[in-house]
Amino acid sequence: MKPDRDRESEFRALRTTALLSGIGLTLALSIGIGVGLGYLLDQWWKTHGVAVIGGALLGIVAGFKQMLRIVGDASRAEEQADRSRRDQQRADREHRENKTVDRE
């Protein structure tokens, strides 16, 4: 494998790792923001915790939606990288076979 492809492969792996490592933070922030807004609404409406629960539920839904989007993006990127790697291997193999045929 050529050094450029090694570097490109490492970059893709690092990018995927970075995307996936942010999932926990994304989920926690979504829930925290939902709870915080719910708390503010509870103070304003004097509903004693109802809006906090609603905000937490909305935060959980939003966090999971974002998590699924991130995982889907990472999965598509990996599939594209695999496809590109297979295409390059096929092209290299055909090139070697053509060189062998040309020598004969």
N, C-alpha and C positions, 0 to 999 in steps of 0.2 A: 504494500500500500504506500502511496506517495505521502510525503510529509504534509502537503497541503490538505489532503483528505483526512489525515490524522488530526490536524489542527481543527478542521471543520467539524469533524465528528466530536471532538472534545468540546467545542463551542456549543454544539447542539445539545450535548448531554448536560452541560452547565446551564444552558437556558432552560431546559426542561426541569432540572433540579430547582432552579430559582422559581419557576412558575409554581411548582408543586409545594415548595416550602412555604409559600405565602398563604396556603389554604387555611391553616389554623388561625393566622392573624386576621384574615378576611372574615372568617366565621365569628371570631371573638369580637371584632369591631362592629360587625353587623348587629350582633346581639346587644352589645354595650350601647350602641347608638339607639336601638329600639327601646331598651330599658330606660335610657336617659330621657328620651322624648316622652315616653310613657309617664315617667316620674314628673316631668314638667307639666304635662297635661293633667295628671292627678292633682297637682298643687293648684292648678288654675280652675279645674272643674270640681275639686274637692270630692273625688270619687273613691278615695281610700284604697288604691292598689289595682283597680280594674284596668286603668290605662297602662300601668306597668306590665301587667300580664299580657295585654294586647300588643304592646310594643315589643315585648320579648318574643312573642309568637311571630310577629311580623319580621323581627330581626332574624329569627331562626330560618324562616322561609327565604328571606332575601339572602342570607348567608349560604344556605344550601344551593340556591339557584346560582349564585356566583361560583360556588365550589364546583358544581357540575359543569359550568362554562369553562372554568380553568382546566379541569381534568380533560374535557373534550378537546380544548385547544392543544394541550400537551400530547394527547393521543394522536390527533391529526398530524402534529409536527413530527412525531416519531414514525408514523406510517409513511409520511412523505420522505423522511430521511431513509427509511428502510427501502422504499421504492427506488430512490435515487441511488442508493448503495448497490442494489441488485442490478439496476440498469448499467451502472459503471462497471460492475464485475462482468456483466454480459459483454459489454463493449470491449473490455480488456481481453476477455477470452476469445472473442471473435478476431481481435487484432492479432493475438498470438497465433491463432489457427491460420489466419491469412498469411502471416509471415512464414509459417511452416510450409504452406502450400507454395508460396512464391519461391522458396529455396529449392524445391524439388523440381 
